[in-house]
């Protein structure tokens, strides 16, 4: 069942148990949470708490709350300084956050041409910025609106495809259920991707919806999109300040012990001519960023497989995939990080990445909370059914700590 809603309530602040040494008792949650779990001889596991299935609450505008639009794009060269909040941000995400009206293609173009400089030097869009660095920004512009009377047949099909993916939508925000196999952005050899599909939603002023975060091509589930510049600024800020809560589901090899825990490492990108992979690095290594993930085992299958719920605190590239491989419980079907020798895929399961961006909870730019949930994609639903896993049972990491 697919669920999405918008409620006028503050985002709950979860309690934190702190780090647990190996062998320590795992975080059990509040009494209310524990009442949902299964006890021998007791009632079977509860479904998701009733509020999740509630009908979306209608949003009422707050007329007394006046929010200013972001500053206009610069029309001449300007120099800005990287702030503490922007430390360690990628160059392209820095530009998206500062100037949410920019398209992905425009950002890539000015970086590729060397028009953007970091401390006087050319930069790559994937380079990480440091607080205090000086950034030369060239004149910027929004992409000009396409003057067309009617959408083409291909554009109408794209619009229908986006509509079929929609989990939540209002005037500011769109949450899509991205299917596995569809890229979020363009790259080498990629001709169809979400960012390009959003072109068909460009409005009369030439503004188009823009991505707020990303998912790997083979990861399915909740993808957040801003429909206005105002929303893009607010939502990007929520991610930067970790006000967004993301829950992922995965099927992994073996059963992690303890069954609930925290993974904390540094990750660094290792690039070759053929591939890019994230490796666990030491603090201080060049390009290394701190990454934190909480995990909880929801259910197991013959001790060979485990359905885990994952909560990333940070948002590094391939973070969940690299972290689960790091603790020797790689995600089933992961072509980059599956590292178990002499391990055979159980019969009937498809050799595809079993990772779902299950749920996203984030403050709405105009008040209240966006809360969207994506269903299991077909290949994962097939695996859940074959293994006898109950897709509707209580998710124990829903109220995991924030830090």
C-alpha positions as CSV (number, residue, x, y, z in Angstrom):
1,X,0.0,0.0,0.0
2,X,1.3,3.4,-0.9
3,X,0.9,6.2,1.6
4,X,1.5,9.9,1.6
5,X,0.3,12.7,3.7
6,X,0.8,16.2,4.9
7,X,0.1,17.0,8.5
8,X,0.3,20.3,10.4
9,X,2.5,19.2,13.3
10,X,6.1,19.7,14.3
11,X,8.7,17.0,13.4
12,X,9.1,14.7,16.4
13,X,12.5,14.8,18.1
14,X,13.6,11.3,18.8
15,X,15.5,10.3,21.9
16,X,19.1,9.2,21.5
17,X,20.6,6.2,23.3
18,X,24.1,7.2,22.2
19,X,26.7,4.8,20.9
20,X,26.5,1.2,22.1
21,X,29.7,-0.9,22.6
22,X,29.7,-4.3,21.0
23,X,27.5,-6.7,23.0
24,X,25.5,-3.9,24.7
25,X,21.7,-4.1,24.7
26,X,20.3,-2.5,21.6
27,X,18.0,0.5,21.6
28,X,14.4,-0.7,22.4
29,X,12.5,2.5,21.9
30,X,9.8,3.9,24.1
31,X,7.1,1.9,25.8
32,X,4.7,2.9,23.0
33,X,7.2,1.5,20.5
34,X,7.8,-1.7,22.5
35,X,4.1,-2.4,22.6
36,X,4.1,-2.8,18.9
37,X,6.7,-5.6,18.9
38,X,6.0,-9.3,19.0
39,X,6.3,-11.2,22.2
40,X,6.3,-15.0,22.5
41,X,2.8,-16.3,23.0
42,X,1.4,-12.8,22.5
43,X,-0.4,-11.2,19.6
44,X,1.3,-11.2,16.1
45,X,3.3,-8.1,15.1
46,X,1.2,-5.0,14.6
47,X,0.8,-3.3,11.3
48,X,2.2,0.2,10.8
49,X,0.7,2.6,13.4
50,X,-2.7,3.8,12.4
51,X,-1.7,7.5,11.8
52,X,0.5,6.4,8.8
53,X,-2.6,5.1,7.0
54,X,-4.5,8.3,7.7
55,X,-6.0,10.3,4.9
56,X,-3.8,13.3,4.0
57,X,-4.8,16.3,5.9
58,X,-5.8,19.2,3.7
59,X,-3.3,22.1,3.8
60,X,-4.6,25.5,4.8
61,X,-2.4,28.5,3.9
62,X,-1.2,30.7,6.7
63,X,-1.8,34.3,5.4
64,X,0.0,35.9,8.2
65,X,3.3,34.1,7.4
66,X,5.1,36.1,4.7
67,X,8.2,34.4,3.2
68,X,10.5,36.2,0.9
69,X,11.5,34.7,-2.4
70,X,15.3,33.8,-2.9
71,X,17.5,36.6,-4.3
72,X,17.6,36.9,-8.1
73,X,20.3,35.2,-10.0
74,X,23.5,37.3,-10.4
75,X,23.7,39.1,-13.8
76,X,27.5,39.8,-13.4
77,X,30.5,38.1,-12.0
78,X,30.4,37.8,-8.2
79,X,32.6,36.3,-5.5
80,X,31.1,34.5,-2.5
81,X,32.7,32.8,0.5
82,X,31.8,29.2,1.6
83,X,30.0,29.3,5.0
84,X,30.3,26.8,7.8
85,X,26.9,25.3,6.8
86,X,28.3,24.8,3.3
87,X,31.5,23.1,4.4
88,X,32.1,19.8,2.6
89,X,29.3,20.4,0.1
90,X,29.9,19.3,-3.5
91,X,30.3,22.2,-6.0
92,X,27.1,21.3,-7.9
93,X,25.0,21.0,-4.7
94,X,26.5,24.3,-3.5
95,X,25.2,26.0,-6.6
96,X,21.8,24.3,-6.3
97,X,21.5,25.5,-2.7
98,X,22.5,29.0,-3.4
99,X,20.6,29.4,-6.7
100,X,17.8,26.8,-6.8
101,X,16.5,28.2,-10.1
102,X,19.4,26.7,-12.0
103,X,19.0,23.6,-14.1
104,X,21.4,20.7,-13.8
105,X,22.6,21.2,-17.3
106,X,23.4,24.8,-16.7
107,X,25.4,24.0,-13.6
108,X,27.4,21.3,-15.4
109,X,28.1,23.7,-18.3
110,X,29.5,26.6,-16.2
111,X,31.7,24.2,-14.2
112,X,32.9,22.3,-17.3
113,X,33.9,25.6,-19.1
114,X,35.9,26.7,-16.0
115,X,33.6,29.8,-15.5
116,X,33.3,28.9,-11.8
117,X,36.6,29.1,-9.8
118,X,37.5,27.9,-6.3
119,X,40.3,30.0,-4.8
120,X,41.1,31.0,-8.4
121,X,41.3,27.5,-9.7
122,X,39.1,25.4,-11.9
123,X,36.9,22.9,-10.1
124,X,35.0,19.8,-10.9
125,X,31.2,19.6,-10.0
126,X,32.0,16.7,-7.6
127,X,34.7,18.5,-5.7
128,X,34.0,19.2,-2.0
129,X,34.2,22.8,-0.7
130,X,35.7,24.0,2.5
131,X,34.6,26.8,4.8
132,X,36.3,30.1,3.9
133,X,37.1,29.2,0.3
134,X,36.4,32.0,-2.2
135,X,34.0,31.1,-5.1
136,X,33.9,33.1,-8.3
137,X,30.5,32.8,-9.8
138,X,29.8,33.9,-13.4
139,X,26.5,35.5,-14.5
140,X,23.7,33.0,-14.2
141,X,20.3,32.6,-15.9
142,X,17.2,30.5,-15.8
143,X,16.6,28.3,-18.8
144,X,14.3,30.2,-21.2
145,X,10.8,28.8,-21.4
146,X,9.9,26.7,-24.4
147,X,7.3,28.5,-26.5
148,X,4.9,25.7,-27.5
149,X,1.2,25.8,-27.7
150,X,0.7,22.1,-26.9
151,X,2.7,19.3,-25.5
152,X,3.9,16.7,-28.0
153,X,2.7,13.1,-27.8
154,X,6.1,12.1,-26.3
155,X,5.8,14.9,-23.7
156,X,2.3,13.8,-22.7
157,X,3.5,10.2,-22.2
158,X,6.3,11.6,-20.0
159,X,3.7,13.6,-18.0
160,X,1.6,10.5,-17.6
161,X,4.6,8.5,-16.4
162,X,5.4,11.2,-13.8
163,X,1.8,11.2,-12.7
164,X,1.9,7.4,-12.2
165,X,5.0,7.8,-10.0
166,X,3.5,10.5,-7.8
167,X,3.2,9.8,-4.1
168,X,2.5,13.4,-2.9
169,X,2.0,16.7,-4.7
170,X,0.9,20.2,-4.0
171,X,1.8,23.7,-5.3
172,X,5.4,23.5,-3.9
173,X,6.4,19.9,-3.6
174,X,6.4,16.7,-5.5
175,X,7.4,13.3,-4.1
176,X,8.0,10.6,-6.7
177,X,8.2,6.8,-6.4
178,X,11.2,6.4,-8.6
179,X,11.4,2.9,-10.2
180,X,14.6,0.8,-10.0
181,X,16.6,1.2,-13.2
182,X,15.6,4.9,-13.9
183,X,18.5,7.3,-13.4
184,X,17.9,10.5,-11.5
185,X,20.3,12.6,-13.6
186,X,22.1,12.3,-16.9
187,X,25.5,10.9,-17.3
188,X,27.6,9.0,-19.8
189,X,25.2,7.1,-22.1
190,X,22.1,8.0,-20.1
191,X,19.4,9.4,-22.3
192,X,16.3,9.0,-20.0
193,X,16.4,10.3,-16.5
194,X,14.1,12.0,-14.0
195,X,15.7,15.4,-14.3
196,X,15.0,15.4,-18.1
197,X,11.5,14.1,-17.6
198,X,10.7,17.1,-15.3
199,X,11.2,19.4,-18.4
200,X,7.6,18.7,-19.3
201,X,6.4,20.4,-16.1
202,X,8.0,23.7,-16.9
203,X,5.6,26.6,-16.2
204,X,4.7,29.7,-18.2
205,X,7.5,31.6,-16.5
206,X,10.0,29.0,-17.6
207,X,10.5,27.5,-14.1
208,X,10.7,23.8,-13.8
209,X,10.6,21.4,-10.9
210,X,14.1,20.7,-9.6
211,X,15.7,17.8,-7.7
212,X,16.3,18.3,-4.0
213,X,18.3,15.0,-3.4
214,X,19.2,11.9,-5.4
215,X,18.9,8.1,-5.4
216,X,21.1,5.6,-7.1
217,X,19.8,4.4,-10.5
218,X,19.0,0.9,-9.1
219,X,17.5,2.2,-5.9
220,X,13.7,2.7,-6.0
221,X,11.4,4.8,-3.8
222,X,10.8,8.3,-2.4
223,X,12.5,11.0,-4.4
224,X,11.8,14.6,-3.4
225,X,11.3,17.3,-6.0
226,X,10.7,21.1,-5.5
227,X,8.2,22.8,-7.8
228,X,9.2,26.3,-6.9
229,X,12.4,28.2,-6.2
230,X,11.1,29.0,-2.7
231,X,10.5,25.3,-2.0
232,X,13.9,24.3,-3.4
233,X,15.7,26.7,-1.0
234,X,13.7,25.5,2.0
235,X,14.0,21.8,1.3
236,X,17.7,22.0,0.5
237,X,18.2,23.7,3.8
238,X,16.3,21.0,5.6
239,X,18.6,18.4,4.2
240,X,21.7,20.4,5.0
241,X,20.5,20.8,8.6
242,X,19.4,17.2,8.8
243,X,15.8,18.0,9.5
244,X,14.8,15.4,6.9
245,X,14.2,11.8,8.1
246,X,14.8,9.0,5.6
247,X,14.0,5.3,6.1
248,X,15.3,2.7,3.7
249,X,14.5,-1.1,3.5
250,X,17.0,-3.6,2.2
251,X,17.5,-7.4,2.0
252,X,21.0,-8.3,3.1
253,X,23.2,-11.4,3.2
254,X,23.3,-13.0,6.7
255,X,21.9,-11.6,9.9
256,X,23.6,-8.6,11.5
257,X,24.6,-8.8,15.2
258,X,23.6,-7.0,17.2
259,X,20.2,-6.8,15.6
260,X,20.2,-3.0,16.0
261,X,23.2,-0.8,15.8
262,X,25.1,2.2,14.5
263,X,27.7,2.2,11.7
264,X,30.1,5.1,11.8
265,X,33.0,5.4,9.3
266,X,34.7,7.7,7.0
267,X,34.1,7.2,3.3
268,X,36.2,8.3,0.3
269,X,35.5,8.1,-3.4
270,X,37.8,5.9,-5.4
271,X,37.6,6.5,-9.1
272,X,39.0,4.4,-12.0
273,X,38.5,4.6,-15.8
274,X,35.8,1.9,-15.5
275,X,34.1,2.6,-12.2
276,X,33.5,4.7,-9.1
277,X,33.3,3.2,-5.7
278,X,33.2,4.4,-2.1
279,X,35.8,2.9,0.2
280,X,36.0,3.0,4.0
281,X,38.8,5.5,4.8
282,X,40.6,6.8,7.8
283,X,39.9,10.2,9.3
284,X,42.1,12.7,7.6
285,X,42.4,10.8,4.3
286,X,42.0,13.0,1.2
287,X,38.4,13.4,0.3
288,X,37.1,11.4,3.3
289,X,33.8,12.3,4.8
290,X,32.2,11.1,8.0
291,X,29.1,8.8,7.4
292,X,26.7,7.5,10.0
293,X,23.9,4.9,9.5
294,X,21.5,3.3,12.0
295,X,20.2,-0.2,11.1
296,X,17.7,-2.6,12.6
297,X,16.8,-6.2,11.6
298,X,13.1,-6.4,11.0
299,X,12.8,-10.1,10.1
300,X,15.0,-13.0,9.0
301,X,14.8,-15.9,6.6
302,X,16.6,-19.1,7.7
303,X,19.5,-17.0,9.1
304,X,20.7,-16.7,5.5
305,X,19.0,-13.4,4.7
306,X,17.7,-10.4,6.7
307,X,15.3,-7.7,6.0
308,X,16.8,-4.6,7.5
309,X,15.6,-1.0,8.0
310,X,18.2,1.6,7.5
311,X,18.4,5.2,8.6
312,X,21.2,7.4,7.2
313,X,22.1,10.3,9.3
314,X,24.5,11.7,6.7
315,X,23.9,11.5,2.9
316,X,27.1,10.2,1.3
317,X,27.3,8.6,-2.1
318,X,26.5,4.9,-1.9
319,X,26.5,5.2,1.9
320,X,24.1,2.5,2.8
321,X,25.5,0.1,0.3
322,X,29.1,0.6,1.4
323,X,28.2,0.5,5.1
324,X,26.3,-2.8,4.9
325,X,29.2,-4.4,2.9
326,X,31.6,-3.0,5.6
327,X,29.9,-4.9,8.4
328,X,29.8,-8.1,6.1
329,X,26.1,-7.9,5.3
330,X,26.1,-6.6,1.8
331,X,22.8,-5.8,0.1
332,X,21.5,-8.6,-2.1
333,X,22.0,-7.9,-5.8
334,X,24.5,-5.1,-5.3
335,X,26.9,-5.2,-8.3
336,X,29.4,-2.9,-6.7
337,X,29.6,-3.8,-3.0
338,X,28.5,-7.4,-2.6
339,X,31.6,-9.0,-1.2
340,X,30.5,-12.5,0.2
341,X,32.4,-15.4,-1.3
342,X,30.7,-18.7,-2.0
343,X,27.3,-17.2,-1.5
344,X,24.5,-18.2,-3.7
345,X,21.4,-16.3,-4.4
346,X,18.4,-18.3,-3.2
347,X,16.2,-19.7,-6.0
348,X,13.5,-17.4,-7.3
349,X,15.1,-14.1,-6.2
350,X,16.2,-11.7,-8.9
351,X,19.8,-10.6,-8.9
352,X,18.9,-6.9,-8.7
353,X,19.7,-4.3,-5.9
354,X,17.3,-4.9,-3.0
355,X,17.2,-1.4,-1.7
356,X,14.1,0.8,-1.3
357,X,13.9,4.5,-0.2
358,X,10.8,3.5,1.9
359,X,9.9,6.7,3.6
360,X,10.7,10.4,3.8
361,X,9.5,12.8,6.5
362,X,10.5,16.5,6.1
363,X,9.2,19.9,7.1
364,X,7.0,21.5,4.5
365,X,8.3,24.8,3.3
366,X,5.1,26.5,4.3
367,X,4.5,24.7,7.6
368,X,3.5,21.2,8.6
369,X,5.2,18.0,7.6
370,X,5.5,16.0,4.4
371,X,5.3,12.3,5.1
372,X,5.5,9.9,2.1
373,X,5.9,6.2,1.9
374,X,6.8,4.1,-1.2
375,X,5.7,0.5,-1.8
376,X,8.1,-2.4,-2.4
377,X,9.2,-2.5,-6.1
378,X,8.1,-5.6,-8.1
379,X,11.4,-7.5,-7.7
380,X,11.6,-6.9,-3.9
381,X,7.9,-7.7,-3.4
382,X,8.6,-11.0,-5.2
383,X,11.5,-11.7,-2.9
384,X,9.4,-10.8,0.2
385,X,6.6,-13.1,-0.9
386,X,9.0,-16.0,-1.7
387,X,10.8,-15.6,1.7
388,X,7.5,-15.2,3.7
389,X,8.4,-11.8,4.9
390,X,5.5,-9.6,6.1
391,X,5.8,-6.3,4.3
392,X,3.3,-4.6,6.5
393,X,4.8,-5.3,9.9
394,X,6.1,-2.7,12.3
395,X,9.3,-1.0,11.3
396,X,11.5,-0.9,14.4
397,X,13.8,1.9,13.3
398,X,11.1,4.4,12.6
399,X,11.9,6.2,15.8
400,X,15.7,5.7,15.8
401,X,17.9,8.5,17.2
402,X,18.8,11.5,15.0
403,X,22.5,11.6,15.8
